[in-house]
């Protein structure tokens, strides 16, 4: 910038005397050019950083097939861990309400990190639907909610003032190619209940890392809080969710792709365009959060 400023001064000194308006116009033009160049450099740096991460994943994949050995495999683990840490730092805050209140700029950063992790997994971790990694309890940290999202998803994500946490219990049987989802939305203390949404995994497509699912049951269960107080009831109350899954036929079916998974983090995408970021939940951690 100092060099450019000196060049401007030299040009003005050597040029014939011009009117202030002409000089001002020329100075504005040169300032605009410098600003555009600076913006281009910043954009190039951002693209270069993303490209470097993608190329790093590619190098690791080739190493896994015999070109680099354990050393490069460790490099992949390090790269993935760094991306995970950055992602979790963005999606962990409770005030984000599982993505509903996340600022647009942060959403863009989340999406970019997700895409980098997915690109690495696509090359390095081709088999992601395994009995060793998927089963267990997962906690939903972040989700996108497109206009085509299901009514249940819109309720769970949109009602952050009532829903404290969302968990997913997942079991699969690779031999039979089936399994089961049990999604549980914990209401905050004043509501005193849970929403259960269950689905059958009808088929597992290992090549696509895809779970074909059919929703078959949803209900509210209240054990305390405002509802029980109003009804003056002590026994748990179960209320069916007003979604007739059995009458919906194919509309009750969908699929869920596992685009990244390891011991602690899972990223999935659904057939309606939603993206989900979940972390593995330990029994003790869940008990402390729901009590």
C-alpha positions in Angstrom: 0.0 0.0 0.0 2.9 2.4 0.8 4.4 1.7 -2.7 1.0 2.4 -4.3 0.8 5.7 -2.4 4.2 6.8 -3.5 3.4 5.9 -7.1 0.3 8.1 -6.8 2.3 11.0 -5.5 4.9 10.6 -8.3 2.2 10.4 -10.9 0.6 13.6 -9.6 4.0 15.4 -9.5 4.9 14.5 -13.0 1.5 15.1 -14.6 0.5 18.4 -16.0 -1.5 20.5 -13.6 -5.1 19.4 -13.8 -8.3 20.6 -12.2 -9.2 19.4 -8.7 -12.2 17.5 -10.1 -10.1 15.5 -12.6 -7.5 14.7 -9.9 -10.2 13.7 -7.5 -11.8 11.4 -10.1 -8.5 9.7 -10.9 -7.7 9.2 -7.2 -11.2 7.7 -6.6 -10.7 5.4 -9.6 -7.3 4.2 -8.3 -8.7 3.7 -4.8 -11.5 1.6 -6.2 -9.1 -0.5 -8.1 -7.0 -1.1 -5.0 -10.1 -2.1 -3.0 -11.2 -4.5 -5.6 -7.7 -6.1 -5.7 -7.7 -6.5 -1.9 -11.1 -8.1 -2.0 -10.0 -10.5 -4.7 -6.9 -11.5 -2.7 -9.1 -12.2 0.4 -11.5 -14.3 -1.7 -8.5 -16.2 -3.3 -7.2 -16.9 0.2 -10.5 -18.3 1.4 -10.8 -20.5 -1.7 -7.2 -21.6 -1.3 -7.8 -22.7 2.3 -10.8 -24.7 1.3 -9.0 -26.2 -1.6 -6.1 -27.2 0.6 -8.4 -29.0 3.0 -10.0 -30.9 0.1 -6.6 -31.8 -1.4 -5.5 -32.9 2.0 -8.4 -35.3 2.2 -7.5 -36.6 -1.3 -3.9 -37.2 -0.3 -5.0 -39.2 2.7 -7.3 -41.3 0.7 -4.5 -42.3 -1.7 -2.4 -43.1 1.3 -5.0 -45.4 2.7 -4.8 -47.4 -0.6 -1.1 -48.0 -0.2 0.7 -44.8 -1.1 1.5 -43.3 2.3 0.9 -45.7 5.1 0.1 -45.0 8.7 1.7 -41.6 8.8 -0.7 -40.1 6.3 -3.6 -41.8 8.0 -2.7 -40.0 11.2 -2.7 -36.8 9.1 -6.3 -37.5 8.1 -7.3 -38.0 11.7 -5.7 -34.7 12.7 -7.3 -32.8 9.9 -10.7 -34.3 10.7 -10.3 -33.6 14.4 -9.5 -30.0 13.7 -12.5 -29.6 11.5 -14.7 -31.3 14.1 -13.5 -29.0 16.8 -14.2 -25.9 14.7 -17.7 -27.2 13.9 -18.6 -28.1 17.5 -17.5 -24.7 18.7 -20.0 -23.1 16.3 -23.0 -25.4 17.0 -22.6 -26.1 20.7 -24.1 -22.8 22.2 -27.4 -23.4 23.7 -28.8 -20.1 22.6 -28.6 -21.2 19.0 -31.7 -23.4 19.5 -30.4 -26.2 17.3 -29.8 -23.8 14.5 -32.9 -21.8 14.5 -31.3 -18.7 16.0 -27.9 -19.1 14.4 -26.8 -15.9 12.6 -26.5 -16.2 8.8 -22.7 -15.8 8.8 -22.3 -18.6 11.3 -24.6 -20.8 9.3 -22.4 -20.3 6.2 -19.3 -21.3 8.3 -21.2 -24.4 9.6 -22.2 -25.5 6.2 -18.6 -25.1 4.8 -17.1 -27.2 7.7 -19.8 -29.8 7.2 -19.0 -30.0 3.5 -15.3 -30.4 4.2 -15.9 -33.3 6.6 -18.3 -34.9 4.2 -15.7 -34.7 1.4 -13.1 -36.3 3.6 -15.5 -39.1 4.6 -16.6 -39.7 1.1 -13.1 -40.6 0.1 -11.6 -42.0 3.3 -14.6 -43.7 5.0 -16.6 -45.4 2.3 -18.5 -47.7 4.7 -20.3 -45.5 7.3 -23.3 -47.6 8.1 -21.8 -50.1 10.4 -22.9 -51.8 13.6 -19.8 -50.5 15.4 -20.5 -46.8 14.8 -24.2 -46.1 14.3 -26.0 -47.7 17.2 -26.5 -45.8 20.5 -27.9 -42.6 21.7 -27.2 -39.3 19.8 -28.0 -35.8 20.8 -29.1 -33.3 18.1 -27.0 -30.1 18.2 -27.9 -28.4 14.9 -30.2 -28.9 12.0 -31.3 -27.0 8.9 -35.0 -26.7 8.4 -36.1 -26.2 4.8 -39.6 -25.3 3.8 -40.3 -28.9 3.0 -39.5 -30.1 6.6 -42.0 -32.3 8.2 -44.5 -30.9 10.8 -42.7 -32.8 13.6 -39.3 -31.4 12.6 -40.7 -27.9 12.4 -42.2 -28.3 15.9 -39.1 -29.7 17.5 -36.8 -27.1 15.9 -39.2 -24.2 16.1 -40.4 -24.6 19.7 -37.0 -24.0 21.4 -38.9 -22.3 24.3 -40.5 -25.6 25.1 -38.0 -28.2 23.9 -34.8 -28.5 25.9 -33.0 -31.4 24.1 -33.6 -33.8 21.3 -32.1 -37.3 21.4 -32.1 -40.2 18.9 -31.8 -43.8 20.0 -30.6 -45.9 17.0 -30.3 -49.6 16.6 -29.5 -51.6 13.4 -29.1 -55.2 12.4 -26.9 -55.5 9.4 -27.7 -59.1 8.8 -31.4 -58.5 8.3 -30.8 -55.0 6.9 -33.3 -53.4 9.4 -33.3 -51.3 12.5 -35.2 -48.7 14.5 -35.1 -45.0 15.3 -36.6 -43.6 18.5 -36.4 -39.8 18.5 -37.1 -38.2 21.9 -37.7 -34.4 22.4 -37.4 -33.5 26.1 -39.7 -30.6 27.1 -38.5 -28.0 29.5 -39.5 -28.4 33.2 -42.6 -26.3 33.0 -44.0 -28.5 30.2 -43.0 -31.7 32.0 -43.1 -34.2 29.2 -41.6 -35.7 26.1 -42.4 -36.2 22.4 -41.6 -39.6 21.0 -41.3 -40.1 17.3 -40.4 -43.7 16.2 -39.5 -45.1 12.8 -38.7 -48.5 11.4 -35.5 -48.9 9.3 -36.9 -51.0 6.5 -33.8 -51.3 4.4 -30.1 -50.4 4.6 -28.2 -49.4 1.5 -24.6 -49.9 2.4 -23.3 -48.6 -0.9 -25.0 -45.2 -0.5 -24.7 -45.3 3.3 -28.5 -44.7 3.3 -31.2 -45.8 5.8 -34.6 -46.2 4.3 -37.2 -45.4 7.1 -40.9 -45.5 7.7 -42.4 -43.5 10.6 -44.9 -45.5 12.4 -45.6 -44.0 15.9 -45.6 -40.6 17.6 -47.0 -39.5 20.9 -46.6 -37.1 23.8 -46.1 -38.4 27.3 -46.5 -36.0 30.2 -45.4 -36.9 33.7 -45.3 -33.5 35.5 -45.5 -29.8 34.8 -48.3 -27.5 33.6 -50.4 -30.1 31.8 -50.5 -32.5 34.7 -51.3 -29.6 37.1 -54.2 -28.4 34.9 -55.6 -31.9 34.7 -54.9 -32.6 38.4 -53.4 -35.9 37.3 -50.7 -38.0 38.9 -50.4 -40.9 36.5 -48.4 -40.4 33.3 -50.5 -39.2 30.4 -49.9 -40.4 26.8 -51.5 -38.3 24.0 -51.2 -39.5 20.4 -49.5 -37.1 18.0 -52.1 -36.0 15.4 -50.3 -37.6 12.4 -51.9 -40.8 11.0 -48.8 -42.5 9.8 -50.6 -45.7 8.8 -52.9 -43.7 6.5 -50.1 -41.7 4.9 -48.6 -44.6 3.0 -45.4 -43.6 1.1 -45.6 -40.1 2.6 -44.6 -41.6 5.9 -41.4 -43.0 4.3 -38.1 -41.3 3.7 -34.4 -41.9 3.8 -31.4 -40.7 5.8 -27.9 -40.6 4.5 -24.9 -40.9 6.9 -22.4 -38.5 5.4 -19.9 -38.5 8.2 -19.6 -40.6 11.4 -17.0 -41.4 14.0 -16.9 -42.3 17.6 -18.3 -38.9 18.7 -19.9 -37.0 15.8 -22.5 -37.9 13.1 -23.7 -35.8 10.2 -26.8 -36.9 8.3 -28.9 -35.6 5.4 -32.6 -36.4 4.9 -34.6 -36.8 1.7 -36.4 -33.5 2.3 -33.1 -31.5 2.3 -32.5 -31.3 6.1 -29.0 -31.6 7.5 -28.5 -32.9 11.0 -25.4 -32.6 13.3 -25.4 -35.0 16.3 -23.0 -36.0 19.0 -22.9 -39.3 20.8 -24.5 -39.1 24.2 -23.3 -41.1 27.2 -25.9 -42.5 29.6 -24.6 -40.5 32.5 -24.6 -37.2 30.5 -28.1 -37.7 29.3 -29.4 -38.5 32.8 -27.9 -35.3 34.2 -29.4 -33.2 31.4 -32.9 -34.6 31.7 -33.2 -34.5 35.4 
